[in-house]
């Protein structure tokens, strides 16, 4: 049974937001560029903006209920904690605080005011307050955006554990595909008010419906012209570089290559990879224990270990290699 | 340049401070205290406190919901309404007085016949002081983060609870400051009162009217009342400044050209 059923339309300035989506006891992340209507979708479900169509929860129609009569747990982007109330009073505003403060590890902050809290603590208070309402649906608007990178990872895993434990239908809005993939069971990509693709993060990465989705999922997008070459497809890019793919396609295509499928070497390697591209390193950016290296038109993500083994520096000439099966073709 | 600007500042400050200081320097503090015991001063204090308190109560009871509506609703003609709310701020007091007579005087539109009674004092004070409160209150309610209101609604708060538990406490600092401004304006009200209510000891003669009535008879009594009003004004100004540093957003202070 889909606990939350949506089929709604909200007129926005430049376009209409139209979303049809069933959410069971799972977390769905809505990702997309700013202005795509992500926050509006959450506000429409909560009844904060008026929408046409269906909002149904557990078989009950919510579409005519005012916001205050819809049992949602809404976590706002900047948390929207009441500055004049203590942590305990903030949580009790939603309902009974019993056990919630302990459960979210904020019991010792009960008498503090929001301005005395760190970003991570505020996030937990906002979640506790939303849960005190005994919500049937959880709505989270950019729950990690207000956090600095240092606390973000910790809060992300905490939030993930809490969402799993609650087992409520939850919709979470983010502009970050990594957050979406980490927190949600399914990811929906919202562009100009429409869901262009909904699936698991793996599905979106493996079979993006458009170059846009692929870029959002972190892929390199190379535009070119495809023609058959034996068992493979050859894509000729604007600079005449040929990229080989195992996918079948003809005509104008986008070739998608994910950074983690690309390996780097100083000289042409003798491995099974069919694509080799020699170019200069523009930038080297460490991300956790991996390093993102921009080489010509593609970005490769390699382990810190292999980056230091190659002793890469900006301006070096290197060879980026990937298999033909790692080049996905999407029509443009 | 430094010297010229410094000189201008010195002249400005001296000019602004001197009359206030003069009230306290003309006669000894003991004389000031003694003269406050004069029946005219005592009666005027009673009339002023009574009428100002009633007027402020009316202003808060009617002005707060008005300000909340004007701050939270967008409708056609809202700017026109706001302009009318602000009009008494810039209206010459004599115009306010003649207007009140035309509306509530014996031959007025609403022939309530309240002119020259204590009710008339309350109406005059309310008319000139209310905009100070309402304007500041509108700005304070507008300063309440709409996200907090949205959050309260998603937590099950209906309109009354949103107003009472979120908007009112968050705007409280600004409302208090507005009230202090309105109180100060009301306490000093002269022009509209003398036209609409007259100056009758024990009935309509407020502190400012008593200063005017007394300065020819007993300059010391007039000075004593002046000193009392300076003290009140000073305290109210401190209250305003203190309230400004609450957790409400900064509100706009609307200066008045009338006195």
Interface residues (C-beta under 8 A of the other chain):
Chain A: X43 X46 X47 X48 X66 X67 X68 X69 X70 X71 X72 X73 X74 X76 X78 X80 X81 X82 X83 X84 X93 X94 X95 X129 X130 X132 X133
Chain B: X145 X147 X148 X150 X151 X152 X153 X154 X155 X156 X157 X158 X165 X166 X169 X170 X247
